[in-house]
Amino acid sequence: MSGVPNDSHLLSRRGFFSWTQTGLGGAALANLLLRTGDVHAEVVPGESSDPPPHFAAKAKRVIHIVACGGFSQIDSFDYKPELAKRHGQPLGGDERPDVFFGQVGLLRKNDWAFRQRGESGLWVSELLPHIATVADELTLIRSMWAETSNHTPATFQEQSGFRLNGFPTIGAWLSYGLGNDTDELPTYVVIPDTRGLPAGGSINWTNGFLPARHQGVVIRSRGIPIDDLQPAHSIDERTELASRALLRKLNEKHLRLTAPAGLAEVAEAELAKVPGHDALVARIRSYELAAKMQLAVPEVADLASETAATQEAYGLNDKATVDFGRGCLLSRRLLERGVRFIQMFSGGAFGSPRINWDGHEDMRENHAREAVRIDQPIAALIRDLKQRGMLEDTLLLFTSEFGRTPFAQSAAGVIGAGRDHNQYGFTVWMCGAGLKPGLAYGATDEVGWKAVENRVSWHDFHATVLHLLGIDHQRLTYYHNGIQRRLTNVHGELVEGVLA
């Protein structure tokens, strides 16, 4: 082929793609080799000035399941016999609970029966019968607490460690710190609930002040995975390749022409740090990634290629479980292809009818509806990861912005059907690499209102997640507005009691 260097077989993959951008022949060859599998995905390095690993990592990848709206610890993982004994009684004490809607009804017992599960004897309720069968793989933290009972700032804190928006989420921090094990798919993938985006939309996977390329990329589990990834109508391949080459040249020319004096010849990574240039550098790279994703995404999203038994296990044949089941199966396939961080949302924005875990009106109706969507798929995902040997280096997280109150959301002296938000004590769980399985860490008080034993903040939780990935949370920083910012702000202690 004209213009091919004689020692092209010695080029690195990144060097090869740089060469292909210089002409149609090279681009066409690149396309052909990608289609035949002769060029393989390359690792994308992180960008931290103090690059991890800072010590041996237990986990190399993460799936984070976010239950939007306030998942009830009282009805799932935090069994309180005393609450059942005091059902219908006032909370008591001198403290007036500070709850979102200001209604403090009588104590309300758990709506689902609890049983001890597996060899570990973890208490898990009948709300989650499938997850209960893998209880021995779970590491519960039953002493979480948050700083607010307002959904939006609480969700910001759950994701970024801060109650205000504009701060990078944990997925963006991991993209920045660790990079990716493939250059054909995004480092940070978001799979929203098929019923709608969470409140705030893309702010839930923002890069904040980190370079723009670390923002999460949405891939849908149903319908078209990514909008506009494929052209709306057929385009001649040579025309498409030529258009991409021209677009990159024009973007690069503009980038260099607008660079400050003395920086026109520096690397793109350095130009990205210049005010006003990060967005363009990110756009250039997004076009390059999109070209590779045109081949990678259809393959990874082809769930029909899975065995009938696998599809059945994930609930793909059941109307109630198919949507979340597809998301869980897609997550496993993305991990297998090198994606670093996947965030799945259970629940969408707030409104009527509710499409999340916000059980103000009727807990039994709300949580039963949401739980049936996720229970079987999550249990299948855990089993699947384990039997493939992936759970050994994968971290699975299940969190909610806060929990629910042990007393009803109703007038005083009434046992209402709903529960209000509870920031003072709730449960999250972890599973996989580097953890003590079958463990319940921490405790709330006798009725499940406040965390009282081994209390864990979001900063502590984030510090522990980073630790499992080989990152010292105090060393993963980014200089912004005169401050060396970090995910854990100036806080965070390792939850050593959950570490194997």
N, C-alpha and C positions, 0 to 999 in steps of 0.2 A: 504494500500500500504506500502510495506516495507520501513522503514526509515522516514515515515511521522511523524513529531512531534505531540504529542497528542493535543497541543493547537494551531495547525496550523490555526484554524479559527480565532485566535486573531492576526495573523501576519499582518503587514501593507503590502500594495502591493509591495513596494520596498523590504521589508524583504522577502516576498514570493518569488520574483524572485531571490533574492540572494540564497535562499534555493534550488530553482529548478536547479541552476547551479552545484549542488554537485552530481547529478546523473541522470541517464536516466529516472528513474521513476518520479522524480520531474519534469524534463523537459517535459516529455510526458503529465503529468497532467496539467502543465501550458499551453501547446499547446491546450489541450482539453478544458480547461476552457476559454481560449481566444476565441476559435471557438464557444463556446456556449454562450459567453457574460457574464459569471459569474465573470470575473475579468475586472474591468473598468479602463479607463485611469486615470493616476494620474498627478497632477500638477508637473511641473519641475521648481524649484525655480531659480531665477536669481543668479548671482555671485558677484554683486557689493559690494564693502566694505562699501558703504553707501546705503543700499538697498532702492529702492522706495517701496511704494509711499512716496514722500516727502510732499505731500498734496493730497487732494481728487482728484482722476483722473476722467475726463469726459469720456475718451475713454479707452477701454481695448484691442483693436486690430486695425490693419491698413491694408488697401489695397493701394498700391502706384502704380499708372499707370505712366510709363515713356515714353514720346513721344520722340524718338530718332531722332536727326537731326536738330531740331530748328523749333518749332511750331509757326506759324505766329499769333501774337496777333492782327495785323492789320486786318486780315481776319476772326477773330473768336469772340473775346470778348471785343476788345478795339476800339469802334466806334469813328471815327474821321471825322466829317463832313468837317472840314477845309482841310483835305487831298484830299477829292473829289473836293473841290473848286480849289485847287492848282494843280490838276492832270496835268502833262505835264510841270510843272515849275521846275526850279532848287531848290534845298534845301535852298540855300541862307545862309547868315551869313558868318562869318570869319573863322569858324572852318572847317577844312578838315576832314570828317569822316574817322576814322581808321577802315576799314572793311577788312574782310579776303582776298578777292580777289582784293581789291584795286580799284574796279570799282564803280563809283558813277554816276548813271544815273539820269534821271529826276524823280520827285515824281510820284508815281503810286497809284491810288486810290484802295480801297478795291475791291477785285474781287467777293465778295459775298455780297448781300444786307443785311443790318441789320434791325432788328425790336426789339422793346421792348417786353419783354416776361413776362407772368404771372402777379401776383399781385404786385411783386416787381418792375417790369419795367426794369429789367436788359436787356442791349443790347446784343443780341446774333445773329450771322449771320446765313444765310441759309446754310453755310458750315456744320452746325451741327443741322439739324432740329429736331432730336429726343432728343438730350441733351437740346435743347431750351425748350422742353416741361416740363423739370424738373428744369428750371432756378431758381425757388423759393427755391430750396434746396441747391443751390450753394453759396459759398463764394469766390468771385474773389479777387485776389491780382493783381492789374494792374500796380504795380510800382516795380516789381522785377528788379534787375540788377546783373550782374555777372562780374567777374574780367578778363575774357578772351573771345575771340570769336573763339577760336580753340576748335573743338568738344571734343577731348580727355580730356584735362585738365578741360574744362568746365563741362563735364560729371562727372569727378572725384569730382569736387567741389559740384555739385548737389547732389551726393551720399554721400560724406564723409566730406564735408566742406573744403577740401584741393585740390589744383590743381595738386598735385603730387600723384602718386599711392603709395600703401603700408599703407594707413590709413583705418581704419574700416568704412564700410558703415553704414548708419543709421539703417538698418535691423540688422546688427551684434551688434551694440550698444544696441538695444532694446532686442535682445536675451540675451546679457550679463547682462543687467540691470533688465529685467522683467521675464526672463524665459518663460515658456510655460504653457498653460492650458491642455496639453496632453503630455504623454510620448510615444505616439504611432505614432506621426507624427513630422516632424522637426518644430522648432520654426520659422525659417526663410525660406520661400518657394519662389522660383523664377520660374515664368512662362514666358519663352522667346517667342518672335515672332516665329511662325511656319516656317517662311522663312529663319531664321538664327539668330545667336547670335548677340548681339550688339558688336560694335568695342571694342576689348579688352577682350571679352569673360567673363570668370569667375572673372576677376578683378573687374567687376561691382558689384559683391556681395561678395567681399573678407572680411574676418575677420581681415585683417591687422595684428596688433600686439596683438589683443585679442586672447584668447585661440581658437584653431582651430575648435572646435565644434560649434562656432558661425558663421561660414561661411554659406552662403545661399545654399540650396539644390534645384536643378532643378527638377521640375516635369512638364512634357510636357502635353499640352492640347490635343494633337493629337498623335495617335500611341501609342507606349509603353511609359507609364508615366515615368519610371525610368529604365535605363539600368541595366541589370544583377541583378535586384531585385529578380527575380525568377530563379531557376536553368535552364540551357539549356536543360537538359533532366531529366526525373523522377529519384528521389533518394529516397531510402527507408527512411521512416520517422525516424526510430530509428538511422540509419546511419547519417542522417543529424543532428539530435539533439546531438548525440555523438561527431560529428565533431566540432560542435559549442562549446560544453563544453570543449573539448580538446584545441581548439584554444584559448579560453579565459584563460585557465590555463597556457598555454605556454606564452601568451602575458603578463599575470600578473607576471609570474615567471621572465621573462626577465626584466620587469619594476622594480621589486624589486631588482634583482641582479645588475642592473646597477645604482641603486639609490645611491646618495652620502652617506657617512657614517652617520649613525644616522637617516636616512630618510626611511629606508627600510619598516618600519611598519606604516608610516603615510598614510592618506587617499589619494585616487587617485587624488582628487581635489588639494591637496597640491603638489603631485608629478608632476602634470601638469605644475606647475610653475617653475620646475627645467629645465634649458636649455637642449634641446634635448629630453625631455620626453613628451612635450605637444602633439606632433604628434601621439605618440603611445597611449596615453590616449584617444585622440580623435578617433583613429582607433578602440580601444576596444569599446568605446561607440557607434561608428557608426555601428559596427556589432550587438550590442544589439538592437539599434534602427531599423536596417534593418530587424531583425527577426520579430519585431512587425509590421513594415511597410508591410511585406509580406501579412498580413491580412488586414491592414487598408487601404493601397493604392488602391487595386482593388475595394474596396467598395466605397471609396470617389470619385474615378475616373469613377464610373459607372453612367454616365450622362443619360443613357437610363432609369434609374429608376425615373427620373423626369417626371412630367406630360407633355402631348403633348402641352398644353397651355404654360407651362414654357419654353419648348424648342423653341416654336415658338416665344415667346417674346424675347428671347436672340438671335434670328436670326440663330438658328442651322439648319434651313431648307433652308437657302439662301447661295449660294456659296460665295458671297462677305463678309458675316458676320460670317460664321460658325466658322472660326478659332478663332477669338477674342471672339466670343460669348461663345465658349467652355471654354476659359480661364476665362471669367467673371463668368460663372456658376460654374466652378471648384473652383474659389476663394471663392464664397459664401459657398460652401460645406466644404471647408477647414476651414473657420472661424467657422462654426457650430460645428466642431469637435475639436476646441481648438487651432488652429494655431494662433500665435501672429501677424506675419508680412508676408504679401504676396506682392511680387513685380511683376507686369506684364509689359512686354516690348512691345510697339507698334513701330516696326521698328527694322531692323537689321544693320549689318555692312555697311560701305560705299563702293560704287563701282558702276558699270554700268551693268544692269539697277538698278536704285535706289530702295531700299526697306525700305525707311524711309522718314522722313518729310523734307529732305534737298532740298528745292525747288529752287536751283540755276537756273535751265534752264527754267522751266515753272511752275509757281505757280499753275495755274488752274489745270493742269494735275496732278501734284504731290499731292497737298493737297486734291483734289477731290478723288483721288485713296485711299489715306490713311484714310481720314475721313469716307468714307463709310464702311470701315472695323470695325471701333470702335464705331461709333455714336449710332446705335441701341443697341448694347450690353451694353454699359455703362449706357444708360438711363434705360434699363431693370434692370441692377444691382442695381441702386439707388432705383427704385420702389420696387424691390424685398426685398431689405434690409429694406426699410421703412415699407412695409406691414407685415413683419415678426417681427417688433419691434427691429431689429438689428441696425438700423441707429442711435439709441439713444446712443449706446456705441461703435460704429464703426467709424473710421476716414478714409475717402476716399480722396486720394491726386491725383492730375493730374499735372505733371510738365514736363518741357523740359529744356535742358541745357541753352538755350537762345531763343530769338525770331528772327524776320526777320525785315529787314530795310523797312522804308516807301518809299524809293527811289529804283528804279530798279537797278539790277546788270547788268550794260551795259555801253557802252561808254557815255561820257558826251554828253548831248543834245539828248539822245535817251531814249525812254520808252521801256525798255526790258521786257521780259515775266517773268523773275525770280527776286528773292530777295536774298540779301546776309545775313550773320549772323548779329544779333544785340544783343550785350551784354548790351547795355545801358538802355533798357527798354523793358519789356515783361510781359506776364500774366501767372499765374498759378491759379489753383483753388483747393479749399478744400470743403468737404461736410461731414456733420454728427455731431458727438458728440461735444458739447461744443462751437459750432460756431454760429455766427449770419447768418442765412440763407437769401438768396436774397440780399446780400450785395456786392457792389463793393468798394474795399478799395484801396486808392492811385490813382495816375494818371500819365500818361506820358504827354509830351508836346502836342501842338495842332496838330501835325502830327504823333504822336506816335513813336517818335525816342528815347527820353530819359525820364527816370523816374524823375519826378520833385516834386511830392507831396507824402509825407509819403513813402519814398524810403525803400525798403525791400531787405536785402542781404540774401544769403543762410544761413548765421549764424543766422540771425533773424528768418528765416523760420524754421530752425531746432530747435531752442530754443522754438518756439511756438508749434511745433509738440510734443516735449518732454513734455512741460507743460501740454498739453491736456491729456497726458498719466500719469500725476501725477509725473513727473520727473523735478526736478530743474536742468537745463542744466549745471550749475556750480558744481553740486555735483555728477554727473555721470562721474567718472574719472577712469583712469587705468594708473598705474605707468609704464613708458616705457622709457628707455635710460635717466634716470635722470629727467624726466618730468612727472607730473601728466597730462596726455593727456585727452582731451575731444572732443566730436563731434564738438563743437563750437569754438575750439581753445581758444583764449583769447577774443573772441568777442561775439556777440549775444545779442539782446534785444527782449523782448516779443513784438509781434505785437498785442497789447492789443485791438486795434480797431476792430479786427475780432472775439474777444472772447465774448461769450454770457454772 
